[in-house]
């Protein structure tokens, strides 16, 4: 259980997501869109949005697992006091996890 993200590192409430979508900065990547928004006095937090249009449940869950793992392993590279929301924008059926990981690494350079 030590490898799980703590609750303080997750965006959970609808109001928090709405604030990030309205006031955040948008970064487009190949497989997802990242919204970054300032959140005073908190560590870097992660939010995930995956629609049913992106694929079946096991594919959506795989996307979330890959993004959470990447965030957990690179949390020190994310700026504190910011919320990051990842929104899947493509059909997840034909994409391998390695390509997600490469796109995540490339996106980390742009969102700093």
N, C-alpha and C positions, 0 to 999 in steps of 0.2 A: 504493500500500500504506500510505501514511501515514494514511489515513482509517480503517484497521482498529483495532479494540480490541486492546489489548495483552493478553497472557496473564495479567498481574497483575490485570486488570480483569474476569476471567471466573471464575465458579464452575464447576469442572470435575468434581470427584470426587463419587461417590455419598455418601460420608460427609459432605461439606460440604452437599449438598442435604438429607440427613437431619437434620443439625444445624439448618439453617434452618427446616425444616418443624416440628421439635419445639420449638425454643426461640424461634422468630421470632414477630413480631407480624403479624397478618393484616389486610389491607385489601381490601375488596371493591369492585370497579368494575363497570361494565356488561359489559365484554367479557373481563375477566381478574381474577385474584386476585393480590395482591402480598404476598409474605412478606418482612419486614425483620428482620434479625438482626445483632446486634453481632459484629464480628470485629476484634479488637485488632490494631493495627500493620499495617493494610493499607489501600489505597485503596478507594473504592467499587467493588463487584464486582457483576456481572450474571449471573444464571442464568435459563434459559428452559426451560419444560416445556410441550410441546404433544403431546397424545395423538392417536392415529389417529382417535379418535372426533370430533375437531375438523375433519376434512376430509382431502382428498387431499394428497399430498406437496407439490405446488406451493403450496397454500394455507397449509400449516403453515410452509413456508420463507418465504413472504411475510410471515406474522406475525412470524417471527423477525427478518427483515431490517428491518421497520418498527421493532420494539422496540429492536434494536441501534442503528439510526440515531438514534433519539430519545435513547437513553442516551449515545451518543457525543457528540451535539450539546449535551447538557445535563449533562454529567458534573460540572461545577462546582456545579450546583444540588443534587446528591445529597450526603448527608452522608458524609464519609470514615469509615473504620472500620466500615462496614456492608455486608452482603451483601443484595442485592435479587433475589428470584426471582419472575418473572412466570409465572403458570400460566394458559393459555387456558381459558376455561370455556364457550365457546359454539361453535356450528357456524360455521365461517369462510366458508362459501360465499356468504352473502348480505351480507357486510359489506365496505364500501369502506375503503381504507387511511386516508382522511381522517377517518373516524369513530374508527378506532384512535388516530390522532394526537391528536384532540380529547380522547378519554378519557385518553390518556397525560398530556396537559398538565394536565387536571383532577386526575388522581391524584397528580401531583408536588406539588401544594399540600397534600395530605392526609398524605403519607408523610414530610414533613420533621420 
